[in-house]
Amino acid sequence: MVPRTFMPSTPSEIFASAAPYYARYQPHYPPELYESISENFALNDARTALDLGCGPGTLALPLSRRVGRVIAVDPEPGMLEQGKRLAALRHIDNIQWRQGDSAGLRALNLPPLDLCVMGRSFHWMSRAQVLTDLDLLITAQGGVVIASVQPPDTEWARAVAEIRERYLLPAASGDNGTFPAQEESHREILRRSPFPCVTEEHWTYRVDHTLDELIGIQFSHSSFTPARLGARKDAFERDLRTALTQCRPQGHFEDVIRVEALMARRGR
């Protein structure tokens, strides 16, 4: 039996320890997403986009090729450092990396924005308030894009879920490292926001993960970062490797990545 004693970690420590794993192992969005965003919002070199809760630039880096400037905002310095490193490797110089929080959006002194994109970060925000604040920043023809990746449903994914459940810590002081419970979907929140005209698009693509990649993906999740696992990290990794090897002795794990994008505009 895995000990379930709560191990205190601050949110900063949790996300800081996830940063290198998130940058290296989290699935990327397909090129079709950025093509669709470009068409829907008429992106060009004169446009400014905000990636709110940018992490290591998963959305900001590809988006930077389609606009004049991206402002990438995240509360965790470690995530921003990973983003800066990746930008330098790709010779991208039109991203402004800024430490900040969605709760203090108005205090960031942002310029007029043509677009705001958000990925998994939107789950963590006070969603309705953030959209209200963005209404003051986004230009008349601009809008909001929320992108997400659906979790896999395979034999090996169920094996991972079983191990994760054994190591999942109980909630403590509102910081349990998991997405907060949401009674309303993102689409419902958008429809009663200043950006109620919502279109939804989907893409799928196949990947073949290695064992090490799947382990790295687990450490990128806030519930299972090295800081949160603490002394249990090695045992968690060992149990994952054992379970996954039993599922796929050859060490290759096929997956279908399902991407959803909600593109929202003001009412016409």
C-alpha positions as CSV (number, residue, x, y, z in Angstrom):
1,M,0.0,0.0,0.0
2,V,1.3,3.4,-1.0
3,P,1.4,5.9,1.9
4,R,-1.1,8.7,1.3
5,T,0.2,11.2,3.8
6,F,-0.1,14.7,2.5
7,M,3.3,16.1,1.5
8,P,3.1,19.9,1.6
9,S,4.3,21.7,-1.5
10,T,3.5,25.3,-2.5
11,P,1.9,25.8,-5.9
12,S,5.1,27.4,-7.1
13,E,7.2,24.4,-6.1
14,I,4.7,22.0,-7.8
15,F,4.7,23.8,-11.1
16,A,8.4,24.6,-11.1
17,S,9.2,20.9,-10.8
18,A,6.8,20.1,-13.6
19,A,8.3,22.7,-16.0
20,P,11.1,20.7,-17.7
21,Y,8.8,17.6,-18.1
22,Y,6.0,19.8,-19.5
23,A,8.3,21.4,-22.0
24,R,9.7,18.2,-23.2
25,Y,6.9,15.6,-23.0
26,Q,3.4,17.3,-23.2
27,P,1.6,16.6,-26.5
28,H,1.7,19.5,-29.0
29,Y,-1.2,20.9,-30.9
30,P,-1.4,20.1,-34.6
31,P,-0.5,22.7,-37.4
32,E,-4.2,22.7,-38.4
33,L,-5.1,24.4,-35.1
34,Y,-2.9,27.4,-35.9
35,E,-4.1,27.5,-39.5
36,S,-7.7,27.7,-38.3
37,I,-6.9,30.4,-35.8
38,S,-5.2,32.4,-38.5
39,E,-8.2,32.2,-40.8
40,N,-10.8,32.8,-38.1
41,F,-9.1,35.9,-36.7
42,A,-7.3,37.2,-39.8
43,L,-3.8,37.0,-38.2
44,N,-0.9,38.8,-39.7
45,D,2.3,40.7,-38.7
46,A,0.3,43.6,-37.3
47,R,-1.6,41.5,-34.7
48,T,-0.8,41.1,-31.0
49,A,-1.8,37.9,-29.2
50,L,-1.8,36.9,-25.5
51,D,-1.1,33.4,-24.4
52,L,-2.5,33.5,-20.8
53,G,-1.1,30.7,-18.6
54,C,1.4,30.0,-21.3
55,G,3.5,27.4,-19.5
56,P,6.6,26.7,-21.6
57,G,5.0,28.3,-24.6
58,T,3.1,25.3,-26.0
59,L,0.7,27.6,-27.8
60,A,2.9,30.8,-27.9
61,L,5.8,29.4,-29.8
62,P,3.9,28.2,-32.9
63,L,1.5,31.1,-32.8
64,S,4.5,33.5,-32.9
65,R,5.0,32.6,-36.6
66,R,1.6,34.0,-37.4
67,V,1.5,37.3,-35.6
68,G,3.7,40.3,-35.0
69,R,3.9,39.9,-31.3
70,V,2.9,37.3,-28.6
71,I,2.8,38.2,-24.9
72,A,3.2,35.0,-22.9
73,V,2.1,35.3,-19.3
74,D,2.5,32.6,-16.6
75,P,2.8,32.8,-12.8
76,E,5.6,30.3,-12.7
77,P,9.2,31.5,-13.5
78,G,10.3,28.0,-14.2
79,M,7.8,27.7,-17.0
80,L,8.8,31.0,-18.5
81,E,12.5,30.0,-18.4
82,Q,11.7,26.8,-20.3
83,G,9.7,28.9,-22.9
84,K,12.6,31.3,-23.3
85,R,15.0,28.4,-23.8
86,L,12.8,26.9,-26.5
87,A,12.3,30.2,-28.2
88,A,16.1,30.7,-28.4
89,L,16.6,27.3,-29.9
90,R,14.0,28.1,-32.6
91,H,15.3,31.6,-33.2
92,I,12.0,33.2,-32.2
93,D,12.4,36.7,-30.9
94,N,8.8,38.2,-31.0
95,I,7.6,36.7,-27.7
96,Q,7.5,38.8,-24.6
97,W,7.7,36.5,-21.6
98,R,6.0,38.0,-18.5
99,Q,5.4,36.7,-15.0
100,G,1.8,37.3,-14.0
101,D,-1.5,35.8,-12.9
102,S,-4.9,35.7,-14.5
103,A,-6.4,37.2,-11.3
104,G,-4.2,40.3,-11.8
105,L,-4.9,40.6,-15.6
106,R,-5.9,44.3,-15.4
107,A,-2.7,45.1,-13.5
108,L,-0.4,43.8,-16.3
109,N,-0.7,47.0,-18.4
110,L,-1.3,45.0,-21.5
111,P,-1.7,46.7,-24.9
112,P,-4.8,46.2,-27.1
113,L,-5.0,42.6,-28.0
114,D,-6.3,40.9,-31.2
115,L,-6.4,37.5,-29.7
116,C,-6.1,35.6,-26.4
117,V,-5.3,31.9,-26.4
118,M,-5.5,29.6,-23.4
119,G,-4.8,25.9,-23.1
120,R,-5.1,23.7,-19.9
121,S,-4.5,26.9,-17.9
122,F,-8.2,28.0,-18.3
123,H,-9.3,25.2,-15.9
124,W,-7.4,26.9,-13.1
125,M,-8.8,30.4,-13.6
126,S,-11.8,32.3,-12.4
127,R,-13.1,31.8,-15.9
128,A,-16.0,34.2,-16.0
129,Q,-14.0,37.0,-14.4
130,V,-11.1,36.4,-16.8
131,L,-13.4,36.7,-19.8
132,T,-14.9,39.9,-18.4
133,D,-11.4,41.4,-18.0
134,L,-10.4,40.3,-21.5
135,D,-13.4,42.2,-22.9
136,L,-11.6,45.4,-21.9
137,L,-8.4,44.4,-23.7
138,I,-9.4,42.6,-26.9
139,T,-10.1,44.6,-30.0
140,A,-13.6,44.7,-31.6
141,Q,-12.8,42.1,-34.2
142,G,-10.7,39.9,-31.9
143,G,-11.6,36.9,-29.7
144,V,-10.6,34.1,-27.5
145,V,-9.4,30.5,-28.2
146,I,-9.4,27.7,-25.7
147,A,-7.6,24.6,-26.7
148,S,-7.6,21.3,-25.0
149,V,-6.3,17.7,-25.5
150,Q,-8.6,14.8,-24.5
151,P,-7.1,12.1,-22.3
152,P,-6.3,8.8,-24.0
153,D,-8.6,5.7,-23.7
154,T,-6.4,2.7,-24.2
155,E,-5.3,-0.3,-22.2
156,W,-2.0,1.3,-21.2
157,A,-3.8,4.5,-20.3
158,R,-6.1,2.6,-17.9
159,A,-3.0,1.0,-16.4
160,V,-1.5,4.4,-15.8
161,A,-4.7,5.6,-14.3
162,E,-4.7,2.8,-11.8
163,I,-1.2,3.6,-10.7
164,R,-2.0,7.3,-10.5
165,E,-5.0,6.6,-8.3
166,R,-2.7,4.8,-5.8
167,Y,-0.4,7.8,-5.5
168,L,-2.9,10.6,-5.7
169,L,-2.8,12.7,-2.5
170,P,-6.0,14.0,-0.8
171,A,-6.9,17.6,-1.1
172,A,-5.4,20.0,1.4
173,S,-6.2,23.7,1.8
174,G,-7.7,24.0,-1.7
175,D,-4.4,22.9,-3.3
176,N,-4.7,19.3,-4.4
177,G,-2.8,19.6,-7.6
178,T,-5.8,18.6,-9.7
179,F,-8.1,20.7,-11.8
180,P,-10.7,22.3,-9.7
181,A,-14.2,20.9,-10.1
182,Q,-16.1,22.8,-12.7
183,E,-19.9,22.7,-12.8
184,E,-20.1,24.5,-16.1
185,S,-18.2,23.5,-19.3
186,H,-15.9,26.0,-21.0
187,R,-18.5,26.4,-23.8
188,E,-21.2,27.3,-21.3
189,I,-19.0,29.9,-19.6
190,L,-18.1,31.4,-23.0
191,R,-21.8,31.6,-24.1
192,R,-22.7,33.8,-21.2
193,S,-19.5,35.9,-21.4
194,P,-18.7,38.9,-23.6
195,F,-17.6,36.4,-26.2
196,P,-20.8,34.3,-26.7
197,C,-20.4,33.4,-30.4
198,V,-18.6,30.0,-30.1
199,T,-17.5,27.6,-32.8
200,E,-15.9,24.3,-32.0
201,E,-13.3,22.4,-34.1
202,H,-11.7,19.0,-33.6
203,W,-8.6,17.3,-34.9
204,T,-7.0,13.9,-34.3
205,Y,-3.5,12.6,-35.0
206,R,-1.6,9.4,-34.0
207,V,1.6,9.2,-32.0
208,D,3.7,6.3,-30.9
209,H,5.1,7.1,-27.4
210,T,8.1,5.4,-25.9
211,L,8.1,4.2,-22.3
212,D,10.3,7.1,-21.2
213,E,8.0,9.6,-22.9
214,L,5.0,8.3,-21.0
215,I,6.8,8.5,-17.7
216,G,7.8,12.1,-18.5
217,I,4.2,13.0,-19.3
218,Q,3.1,11.8,-15.9
219,F,5.7,14.1,-14.1
220,S,4.3,17.0,-16.1
221,H,0.9,16.7,-14.5
222,S,0.5,18.9,-11.4
223,S,-0.8,16.0,-9.3
224,F,2.4,14.0,-9.9
225,T,5.2,16.4,-10.2
226,P,8.5,15.5,-8.5
227,A,7.8,18.2,-5.9
228,R,4.4,16.7,-5.0
229,L,5.5,13.1,-5.0
230,G,8.6,13.9,-3.0
231,A,10.2,10.7,-1.6
232,R,7.6,8.6,-3.4
233,K,8.8,9.7,-6.9
234,D,11.1,6.7,-7.5
235,A,8.4,4.2,-6.3
236,F,5.8,5.9,-8.6
237,E,8.1,5.7,-11.6
238,R,9.0,2.1,-10.8
239,D,5.3,1.1,-10.6
240,L,4.5,2.9,-13.8
241,R,7.4,1.2,-15.6
242,T,6.3,-2.2,-14.4
243,A,2.6,-1.8,-15.3
244,L,3.4,-0.3,-18.7
245,T,5.9,-2.9,-19.6
246,Q,3.4,-5.6,-18.8
247,C,0.9,-3.9,-21.2
248,R,3.4,-3.3,-24.0
249,P,6.6,-5.4,-23.6
250,Q,7.9,-4.0,-26.9
251,G,8.0,-0.5,-25.4
252,H,5.8,1.3,-27.9
253,F,2.5,2.9,-27.0
254,E,0.1,4.0,-29.7
255,D,-2.2,6.8,-29.0
256,V,-4.7,8.9,-30.8
257,I,-4.4,12.6,-29.7
258,R,-7.8,14.3,-29.8
259,V,-7.6,18.1,-29.8
260,E,-10.6,20.5,-29.3
261,A,-10.6,24.2,-29.9
262,L,-13.3,26.6,-28.8
263,M,-13.1,29.9,-30.8
264,A,-15.2,32.7,-29.3
265,R,-16.1,36.1,-30.5
266,R,-18.4,38.9,-29.4
267,G,-22.0,38.9,-30.4
268,R,-22.9,40.5,-33.7
